[in-house]
Amino acid sequence: MKEPVKVTIPPALATMAHTGKRYAISGNEWIEVPLDTTRESLDQYMVYEAYEKPEIKGEESWEVKGSTGKTYTVTHRNESWLCTCTGFTYRRKCKHIEEQKTKSS
């Protein structure tokens, strides 16, 4: 048996209705697997290893708790501020960044 493929996206299983074949899928990696393959036996074919984000010099990140209790990541890199909240996604600014700027000053 071949070694399992290492992937950085959690794999899923899919059975194609038109062919009846079953596949382990992760990103653009598709491996045909036996029809009786389950999520529990998937590691025989694909092994998930989370992507390790490389450290960037001059980058700082903080976990900030939002008003609804959710936690967001605020990042300062090369004069740019980023936040993982929805408000930042749409408006490119948010209260979490402003809060962190105040704390960092």
VOPAKOL-411763 format. One record per residue (C-alpha): residue number from 1; chain; x, y, z. Coordinates in steps of 0.25 Angstrom, whole numbers. Example, Ala and Ser with C-alpha at 12.3 -4.5 7.8 and 13.67 -1.06 7.14 Angstrom:
<atoms>
k 1, c A, xx 49, yy -18, zz 31 .
k 2, c A, xx 55, yy -4, zz 29 .
</atoms>
This chain:
<atoms>
k 1, c A, xx 0, yy 0, zz 0 .
k 2, c A, xx 5, yy 14, zz -3 .
k 3, c A, xx 8, yy 24, zz 8 .
k 4, c A, xx -4, yy 34, zz 11 .
k 5, c A, xx -4, yy 47, zz 4 .
k 6, c A, xx -1, yy 59, zz 13 .
k 7, c A, xx -11, yy 70, zz 11 .
k 8, c A, xx -13, yy 84, zz 18 .
k 9, c A, xx -28, yy 85, zz 16 .
k 10, c A, xx -36, yy 75, zz 24 .
k 11, c A, xx -41, yy 64, zz 14 .
k 12, c A, xx -55, yy 60, zz 11 .
k 13, c A, xx -61, yy 48, zz 5 .
k 14, c A, xx -70, yy 48, zz -8 .
k 15, c A, xx -77, yy 37, zz -16 .
k 16, c A, xx -80, yy 41, zz -30 .
k 17, c A, xx -94, yy 37, zz -34 .
k 18, c A, xx -91, yy 36, zz -49 .
k 19, c A, xx -79, yy 27, zz -47 .
k 20, c A, xx -81, yy 21, zz -34 .
k 21, c A, xx -67, yy 23, zz -30 .
k 22, c A, xx -63, yy 29, zz -16 .
k 23, c A, xx -52, yy 39, zz -14 .
k 24, c A, xx -44, yy 45, zz -3 .
k 25, c A, xx -43, yy 60, zz -6 .
k 26, c A, xx -35, yy 72, zz -1 .
k 27, c A, xx -33, yy 84, zz -9 .
k 28, c A, xx -29, yy 80, zz -23 .
k 29, c A, xx -24, yy 66, zz -18 .
k 30, c A, xx -34, yy 55, zz -22 .
k 31, c A, xx -31, yy 40, zz -18 .
k 32, c A, xx -40, yy 29, zz -22 .
k 33, c A, xx -43, yy 20, zz -10 .
k 34, c A, xx -51, yy 8, zz -7 .
k 35, c A, xx -66, yy 10, zz -6 .
k 36, c A, xx -66, yy 5, zz 8 .
k 37, c A, xx -56, yy 16, zz 13 .
k 38, c A, xx -61, yy 24, zz 25 .
k 39, c A, xx -56, yy 37, zz 31 .
k 40, c A, xx -50, yy 28, zz 42 .
k 41, c A, xx -42, yy 20, zz 31 .
k 42, c A, xx -38, yy 32, zz 23 .
k 43, c A, xx -25, yy 34, zz 29 .
k 44, c A, xx -20, yy 22, zz 21 .
k 45, c A, xx -21, yy 30, zz 9 .
k 46, c A, xx -20, yy 45, zz 13 .
k 47, c A, xx -14, yy 51, zz 26 .
k 48, c A, xx -17, yy 65, zz 30 .
k 49, c A, xx -6, yy 74, zz 35 .
k 50, c A, xx -9, yy 88, zz 38 .
k 51, c A, xx -2, yy 99, zz 30 .
k 52, c A, xx 8, yy 106, zz 39 .
k 53, c A, xx 8, yy 120, zz 36 .
k 54, c A, xx 22, yy 126, zz 34 .
k 55, c A, xx 26, yy 137, zz 44 .
k 56, c A, xx 27, yy 150, zz 37 .
k 57, c A, xx 37, yy 160, zz 43 .
k 58, c A, xx 31, yy 173, zz 48 .
k 59, c A, xx 17, yy 166, zz 49 .
k 60, c A, xx 9, yy 166, zz 62 .
k 61, c A, xx -4, yy 160, zz 64 .
k 62, c A, xx -14, yy 160, zz 76 .
k 63, c A, xx -27, yy 153, zz 80 .
k 64, c A, xx -38, yy 163, zz 82 .
k 65, c A, xx -51, yy 160, zz 88 .
k 66, c A, xx -63, yy 166, zz 81 .
k 67, c A, xx -76, yy 171, zz 87 .
k 68, c A, xx -83, yy 159, zz 84 .
k 69, c A, xx -73, yy 150, zz 90 .
k 70, c A, xx -66, yy 145, zz 78 .
k 71, c A, xx -51, yy 146, zz 77 .
k 72, c A, xx -44, yy 153, zz 65 .
k 73, c A, xx -30, yy 154, zz 61 .
k 74, c A, xx -24, yy 168, zz 59 .
k 75, c A, xx -11, yy 169, zz 51 .
k 76, c A, xx -1, yy 180, zz 49 .
k 77, c A, xx 9, yy 178, zz 38 .
k 78, c A, xx 17, yy 189, zz 31 .
k 79, c A, xx 8, yy 200, zz 34 .
k 80, c A, xx -5, yy 192, zz 30 .
k 81, c A, xx -15, yy 188, zz 40 .
k 82, c A, xx -24, yy 176, zz 38 .
k 83, c A, xx -36, yy 169, zz 45 .
k 84, c A, xx -43, yy 156, zz 43 .
k 85, c A, xx -57, yy 162, zz 46 .
k 86, c A, xx -68, yy 164, zz 36 .
k 87, c A, xx -68, yy 179, zz 38 .
k 88, c A, xx -53, yy 180, zz 33 .
k 89, c A, xx -56, yy 171, zz 22 .
k 90, c A, xx -67, yy 181, zz 16 .
k 91, c A, xx -62, yy 194, zz 21 .
k 92, c A, xx -47, yy 192, zz 23 .
k 93, c A, xx -48, yy 198, zz 37 .
k 94, c A, xx -54, yy 193, zz 50 .
k 95, c A, xx -54, yy 196, zz 65 .
k 96, c A, xx -45, yy 185, zz 68 .
k 97, c A, xx -34, yy 191, zz 61 .
k 98, c A, xx -36, yy 205, zz 67 .
k 99, c A, xx -37, yy 198, zz 81 .
k 100, c A, xx -23, yy 191, zz 78 .
k 101, c A, xx -17, yy 204, zz 73 .
k 102, c A, xx -21, yy 211, zz 86 .
k 103, c A, xx -15, yy 200, zz 94 .
k 104, c A, xx -2, yy 199, zz 86 .
k 105, c A, xx 0, yy 214, zz 87 .
</atoms>
